[in-house]
Amino acid sequence: MVEPVSAKAAEEEPEPSKEDDLAGPASAGEAPERSDVSDATTRLPAVDASEPSEAGGLASRPPVGEDHDATKRSAAEPADTETGETEPPRQRKQKKPRSFWKELPILIVIALVLAFLIQQFLARVYMIPSGSMEETLHGCPGCTPDRILVDKITYDFTDPEPGDVVVFRGPQAWIENDVAPVESGNAVARFFQSIGSVFGLAPPDERDFVKRIIATGGQKVECCDAQNRVLVDGKPLDEPYIHWEGRQTQDEFGPVTVPQGSVWVMGDNRNNSADSRVQGGGGERGAVPVENIVGKARFIVLPPSRWGVVSDHNPQAATANAMSAPAWQQGVPLGVGVLAAWPTMWAGRRLGAAVRGTVRRGR
């Protein structure tokens, strides 16, 4: 006997799901199609909706496509090492230039290195230790001596000429009877003395001399004629630079034929100069080999009251002044160099910044 279904049981009977309503009954002979929603549900792991997020709300997982795109973007954008945040490349802040006080030690070191290289290979500052070249060059014990800039490359292209004021290393005949200079026993003092000699702030540790060339190799030099003038190859010299201390007469010497490859030098302070007339006993031993010449004195650089060009009047040619440029014109290259220093430094900075930018972009 079939019992009727009670009303309570009918109420508890489950209702068809929404998925069933959406899918509908399968047609005869066709397999039911899988729902995209149910397929995605089975592939994705379940998300606990009750888990709180960092913001305090419920955590939610972004769709698959959005999560993948966000991962690619975070990998492409540079991350800030301190905060861990990413920022677009265009919004990255440029590094601030270093302050002047941080760059000052670097500039000092660079300046010292450049000065050392220049003085070793191009030009060097020398201090005048004595008064043998008065009044062209001033120097005396206890006073403020002149500092001169000596051109070290001129004689790589030309030969020494009469009238040139030159700095040279004393040949063996000049120093064989001299007492060797006493060096300080303090290593620190010796170091600073060597540094000072390089920059012309202290006497050099080598036996250097400064004199004026009177005659060159092969010429015959002697003194004096009836007017107390030096003769070269029988012709009197025109020497307006001579400085007299006390008597205005020169001691006689010669004649001496200057050896080839050597020069005959004398001081402008004619009666207070130990030069080719007496060094090495005089004669040919007093001549200075050209290879011993360090360079030609060009300018007096210190003290400021003595600034000027060192005279190179040729005593053997009366027309020498007419052939050479005036003294102020000889200083034109130095003036141009001073004026061009700032634009050159500015262009160097611009070029350095461009190179650094190119290297940074290449990385």
RAJO-V959128 format. One record per backbone hydrogen bond with DSSP energy under -1.0 kcal/mol. NH is the residue of the N-H (numbers start at 1). CO is the residue of the C=O. Records with the same first field share a line. If there is no record, write none. Layout:
NH->CO / CO
This chain:
10->6
11->7
12->8
21->17
22->18
23->19
24->20
30->27
39->35
40->36
41->37
42->38
43->39
44->40
49->47
51->48
53->57
56->53
59->51
67->63
68->64
69->65
70->66
71->67
72->68
73->69
74->70
75->71
76->72
77->73
80->85
84->80
87->78
92->89
103->99
104->100
107->103
108->104
109->105
110->106
111->107
112->108
113->109
114->110
115->111
116->112
117->113
118->114
119->115
120->116
121->117
122->118
123->118
124->150
126->148
128->146
134->131
137->133
143->140
146->138
147->302
148->126
149->299
150->124
151->296
152->122
156->153
157->154
158->154
163->213
164->161
166->211
167->295
168->209
169->292
170->207
174->171
175->171
176->172
190->186
191->187
192->188
193->189
194->190
195->191
196->192
197->193
198->194
199->195
201->196
202->196
208->206
209->168
211->166
212->266
213->164
214->264
215->264
218->258
219->216
221->256
222->231
223->253
225->229
228->225
231->222
232->235
233->220
235->232
237->230
238->315
242->239
243->268
253->223
256->221
258->219
262->259
263->288
264->215
266->212
269->132
270->268
272->269
275->273
276->265
278->275
279->275
281->278
282->279
286->283
287->284
288->263
290->261
292->289
293->290
294->167
295->167
296->151
297->165
298->149
299->149
300->308
301->147
302->147
306->303
307->304
308->300
310->298
317->314
320->317
323->319
324->320
330->326
332->329
335->331
336->332
337->333
338->334
339->335
340->336
344->340
345->341
346->342
347->343
348->344
349->345
350->346
351->347
352->348
353->349
354->350
355->351
356->352
357->353
358->354
359->355
360->356
361->357
362->358
363->359
